[in-house]
Amino acid sequence: MKTPVIFLILLLFASFAGCAKIGKAPEEELRTLAYESLSKEEQQTTLDWTKAPVVTIKPPNSLLIWSPQGSLDLKGREVVVVSFNTTQDPLLGPIQVFLDVTTHEILGKGLRL
């Protein structure tokens, strides 16, 4: 059980290689958009959502997320990721919300174990 978890963590770190920080004002806007996209249950488990990291990534390899239309592969697509720490992080990991870098449209959420 530990091997898949460690592999997933390493994969996530590799995905964020070369990520860029975003300016202050857009960062707050993106964080708010991402937080408001969470369900009430997810919002209740988040820890200080106002400090969630906001980064831009362009995954060189396949990175699947869950979207309203089903699974979506973000390989080679520049996206914004907002990661919310939760009370369930030790078991499931953080909630990651993916947004389009240009339109700020919510694309979906990262997989949690």
Secondary structure, DSSP 8 states (H G I E B T S, - for coil): -HHHHHHHHHHHHHHTTT-EE--HHHHHHHHHHHHHTS-HHHHHHBS-GGG--EEEE--SS--EEEETTEEEE-TT--EEEEEE-BTTHHHH--EEEEEETTT--EEEEE---
